[in-house]
Amino acid sequence: MKKSFKIFIIAFLLCLFTYICKIDSIPNNLIIYNGEKLNIGNFLGLKLDFANTLLASNNLGNDENKAETVNVKLFNLLNVKQITVNKLDEKTVIPVGEISGLKLYTNGVLVVGMSEITSEDNQKYKPYETTKIEEGDRIIKINNVQIMDTNHLIQIVNDSKGEKLTIEYIKNNEKYIEEIIPQKALDNTYKLGLWVRDSSAGIGTLTIYEPKTGNFAALGHGITDIDTGDLVEIQNGEFVTANVVSIVKGKKGNPRKNSRNN
């Protein structure tokens, strides 16, 4: 009798463990296409409850792309899990593979270097030395004015006529504020001693095109700055026409810079 009871307990625990593993293997979030049936596979006692959901039919009406919640029931009695389901229309896309130019604009301006400024008295100054601004930092505001691009920053600094400026910048995803006094250079312009850049350019491959909407997309990866090696915080960008006319093998120690000194 005791032996039979032990066998029953072991069999029950194995069965319970199997159900727990199966329930845990069901994803919490799913995306299916319109017309496709939601299926978790045949498993004794587990069933999807489509009550009060649109997923029971293929007609989405005005609720296309709306997330719905479906309960997983055990023996039609106990809710053991909830699945969030998004139902989408199928899309037809055309593979392209064309070379395209990419122009990317940063959010603010990226600091890519520092330099000394030779002033009217033939002395060299480094206005940035009074701050903790470093290469890889991103200047987003000066005197609480949002910096749009490199030319905008140059204009604000030059218009300061050497008055103290409040610089708001981002370092390691944290915002910081510093004060800096621009220095007048030999060309009668005011500068901070920072090399900055507001855009990057390159080539990529246009991956797919959707005839119905005119939308297009390209597979991509994180873009790093050629000078700092850090990921570039992109504000917006655009595809431009490009033709590959030659290929030059890169060489160590021969970078090509596209920066503005300020």
Number of C-alpha atoms within 10 A of each C-alpha: 5 7 8 9 10 11 11 12 12 12 12 12 12 12 11 12 12 12 17 12 10 14 18 12 10 15 13 12 13 14 13 16 15 18 15 14 12 17 8 15 10 8 10 9 11 21 19 18 17 16 10 10 11 16 23 12 12 13 12 16 7 7 11 14 16 12 16 19 17 20 17 22 18 17 11 12 11 11 16 13 16 18 17 14 20 18 23 17 13 11 10 10 16 11 12 14 13 13 16 20 18 17 15 19 20 20 20 26 27 29 24 24 18 20 16 16 23 17 17 13 9 10 10 14 18 18 20 22 13 11 12 11 22 16 18 22 23 27 25 22 19 19 13 11 13 15 21 16 20 20 15 14 23 19 13 16 23 20 12 14 16 17 13 13 18 15 19 21 22 18 15 8 9 8 13 14 15 15 16 17 20 25 26 20 21 13 9 12 18 25 26 27 22 23 20 27 24 24 23 19 15 12 16 17 16 19 18 18 18 14 12 9 8 8 10 15 14 14 9 10 6 8 14 13 16 15 16 15 12 14 12 22 18 15 12 11 14 11 15 13 9 14 10 9 5 6 6 5 5 9 7 5 6 7 10 9 10 15 18 16 17 22
